[in-house]
Amino acid sequence: MKNKTKKAEQERVNHVIQRIDSRLDDIVTQIESAHQETSRIEQDYGDNTKVNVFEVDDRMETNAAVQQQKQMVARAVENETILKNEQQQLTRLQTSPYFGRIDVAEDGDTDTLYIGTATFMDQNDFLVYDWRAPVASIYYNGTLGPVNYDTPTGQISAELLNKRQFTIQDGKITAMFDTNETVGDEMLQAVLGEQSDTAMQNIVATIQKEQNDIIRDTTSDLLVVQGVAGSGKTSAVLQRVAYLLYHSRSQLDADQMVLFSPNQLFANYISAVLPSLGEKNMRQATLAEFFAKRFSGLHVQTMFERFERDQISLPETTKTIRRFKESHEFLTAIDGYLKANRDTPFFVDIELNGEVFFSANTITRIYQQQPKNALAADKFLATKNALIKRLNQRIGIEIHQDWVQEAVTLLSDSELRDLLNGHHFESGDDEARFISRQVVADAFAPVYDAIYNDYFFDSYQEYGRFLTTIETPVDASIWQTMVESVMAGLEQHQLNLDDAAPILYLRDQLTGSGINRGIQYVFVDEMQDYSMAQLFYLHHAFPRAKLTFLGDAKQDVFTSHYQPSDFIHEIGDVFKGMHVRLIELNRSYRSTAPITNFGKALLDKSDHIQAFNRDGDKPQVITTNRDQAISTLAHLVDDLLTTQSTVAILTKDQAAANQLYATLHVDQPVTLLNLNDHQLKTGCLILPVYLAKGLEFDAVIGYDISADTYQSDADRDILYTLSSRALHSLSLVCIDQPSPLLVDLPSDLYTEIKSVTSPVQ
Ligand SMILES: Nc1ncnc2c1ncn2[C@@H]1O[C@H](COP(=O)(O)OP(=O)(O)OP(=O)(O)O)[C@@H](O)[C@H]1O
């Protein structure tokens, strides 16, 4: 019976592939003719632009003709692009057209639907449904029996009669299961048992119910996902992007979505998922890049730099100050400061070609002429408008200067054409005045830029003054030293990470700038690495965006040493007034059960973590002495590489990684990764654990998990993050004395090896 069913299913696969092949043949022909059409129009376009630009009438005619030709080219190119997209989509389906089937009874009719990564229709017949189609949610959410699914016209009730999963490779069904579960374990076992890749894969064939809730949420303003390591947070957010794009095709573009990711390696690692689903990648940024753009000319300390520094020294008072500056209350204090509106902001001269154009005094006077009780931001805006008005007056006076007329006569034809593009004039005089004005405006452009970009306001001095006005959490003298150090840093073009969001907030609130209303969705991965002030700032900077924050309070590598996370509860208070939804993911898919259970035991309060039922060896804890540490490690790497394609040696910081690399690479092909790397490789890699955030490797070796290196409770989160990067194998190498965090673990969770010469059996 089973064989018969499989045979029938294979025949259907063959039929669908044959239809796809045939459509692909047609597309090739259609692309060719579309391309010819584009070339023909472009050719005409080139001929039509050869016109006389000196006669006003000709110019106007040319403009209209050029616009029309441009539209024709755009339409032809779009036609070609649509065909090429379809071609790519079908090429993806060609070898594996679908992964699921549902049999659904609705209003007395029974329908059989096949679900894949894209829709494929043949003569009005849906041979494959896109996984994001409303009806496909049954596949992910429903167990057999009565089910509901949402459509644009309302909820529909149906009965799910059967659910079948397939693995199809090169057109052949290699596995097939009927399942009553959301998505059966057999399929997941097979997928998760595979070797890691240097690029993340999509999970659409095996999305789990809670992950599906994240993916298909369209109503929350702020979706917060607290998910244990390896629970699919990043995967869910990427499929969520694909889902949102599909559902708002006409109103939403990938460029209107931005994902804040932990580092470049990670950004690259995930960048193949959306294209594999036929979608463009959303924008990606790291927090460091975001700050670098907004503080041009300054170096903003990165999380990594700060972490490395903290390893050397972090006094209690610094911790207290940092906690204060990173809180939401600190931003509220800035609001209070601006509201009090006591002083005139710090203005600076606007210069042109080395000479003062508008002096700080003039700007100050304009500001002080505004109604005393107006809000600081309103006075600032009025000052800015007054400056623009004065600039325009200066331009009007300047056009009569000799240099302007000389500059006009030197304009080339094409410069003139660009200048006049789209403008119409009543008379030649009007046109001449317009041209002169443009010439002066060009020369004065730096002044306009300075006004427009608020360069006449010194936000750093203003921040310094704000710091001296607030109630401080430490002794006044310590606070004062900190303020001086911040200002001295700024003189040197250096900014501490904890000052970055507050300065931007102060600047934006006063100047009304820095806001991007075009972004519709912001996703923050590894939210536990962000301070509340930073998260709130992102909301402020992207006020129209719906937010998705994903993280794991237990993987708090960067801040656990000064601020244990209790994020989830705080978020509700800070983002009041928004529709906030919290989803927890407790099942961990990445690692084998023995590895997940080992990691779980490292933490306090970890009962919620559930291991996915995938078998494997217990982690090994190897203790060696300093002399033999390197040879022990080298043996271990050799041994692991016989079965695993990627072995990552994770150290606590970059200095340890560099040092290890210097010794190990002499006899072994190893790759050292640092913050500037973009690309993952297979083989043996060495990197600090914080750089491995979000990544995964077939085998992980934690190096120097010794009593000296992992001493305190705060190190638990680091060790947990480290362990949870492993898919199939985890080894921890301790020098002399294992960390107390390991010694405390139940001994049945790992294999202990004391041998120093031959650590692996
Ligand atoms: N439903 C699923 N089907 C198949 N694989 C899955 C599924 N969910 C998660 N995985 C796999 O589990 C691994 C971990 O997923 P992911 O990186 O998205 O988790 P995460 O919660 O972001 O992890 P971390 O916080 O530890 O970085 C990946 O290999 C991913 O492909």
The ligand as a MOL file (V3000), in Angstrom:
LIG
                    3D

  0  0  0     0  0            999 V3000
M  V30 BEGIN CTAB
M  V30 COUNTS 31 33 0 0 0
M  V30 BEGIN ATOM
M  V30 1 N 11.6730 24.4110 12.2940 0
M  V30 2 C 12.9220 24.1290 12.0110 0
M  V30 3 N 13.2040 23.2430 11.0540 0
M  V30 4 C 14.4820 22.9330 10.7380 0
M  V30 5 N 15.5480 23.4740 11.3330 0
M  V30 6 C 15.3100 24.3730 12.2920 0
M  V30 7 C 14.0060 24.7380 12.6900 0
M  V30 8 N 14.1060 25.6520 13.6650 0
M  V30 9 C 15.4150 25.8530 13.8690 0
M  V30 10 N 16.1330 25.0780 13.0500 0
M  V30 11 C 17.5860 24.9890 12.9510 0
M  V30 12 O 18.1210 25.1560 14.2440 0
M  V30 13 C 19.3010 25.9310 14.1870 0
M  V30 14 C 19.1720 27.1340 15.0800 0
M  V30 15 O 18.2860 28.0550 14.5210 0
M  V30 16 P 18.4910 29.6040 14.6890 0
M  V30 17 O 19.9060 29.9620 14.4450 0
M  V30 18 O 17.4360 30.2790 13.9130 0
M  V30 19 O 18.1870 29.7200 16.2560 0
M  V30 20 P 18.3780 30.9380 17.2430 0
M  V30 21 O 17.2910 30.8080 18.2430 0
M  V30 22 O 18.4720 32.1910 16.4810 0
M  V30 23 O 19.7550 30.5530 17.8970 0
M  V30 24 P 20.7930 31.3440 18.8220 0
M  V30 25 O 20.0500 32.3000 19.6800 0
M  V30 26 O 21.3970 30.2330 19.6110 0
M  V30 27 O 21.7750 31.9390 17.9060 0
M  V30 28 C 19.5190 26.2760 12.7330 0
M  V30 29 O 20.3670 25.3180 12.1580 0
M  V30 30 C 18.1380 26.1460 12.1240 0
M  V30 31 O 18.1870 25.8130 10.7540 0
M  V30 END ATOM
M  V30 BEGIN BOND
M  V30 1 1 1 2
M  V30 2 1 2 3
M  V30 3 2 2 7
M  V30 4 2 3 4
M  V30 5 1 4 5
M  V30 6 2 5 6
M  V30 7 1 6 7
M  V30 8 1 6 10
M  V30 9 1 7 8
M  V30 10 2 8 9
M  V30 11 1 9 10
M  V30 12 1 10 11
M  V30 13 1 11 12
M  V30 14 1 11 30
M  V30 15 1 12 13
M  V30 16 1 13 14
M  V30 17 1 13 28
M  V30 18 1 14 15
M  V30 19 1 15 16
M  V30 20 2 16 17
M  V30 21 1 16 18
M  V30 22 1 16 19
M  V30 23 1 19 20
M  V30 24 2 20 21
M  V30 25 1 20 22
M  V30 26 1 20 23
M  V30 27 1 23 24
M  V30 28 2 24 25
M  V30 29 1 24 26
M  V30 30 1 24 27
M  V30 31 1 28 29
M  V30 32 1 28 30
M  V30 33 1 30 31
M  V30 END BOND
M  V30 END CTAB
M  END
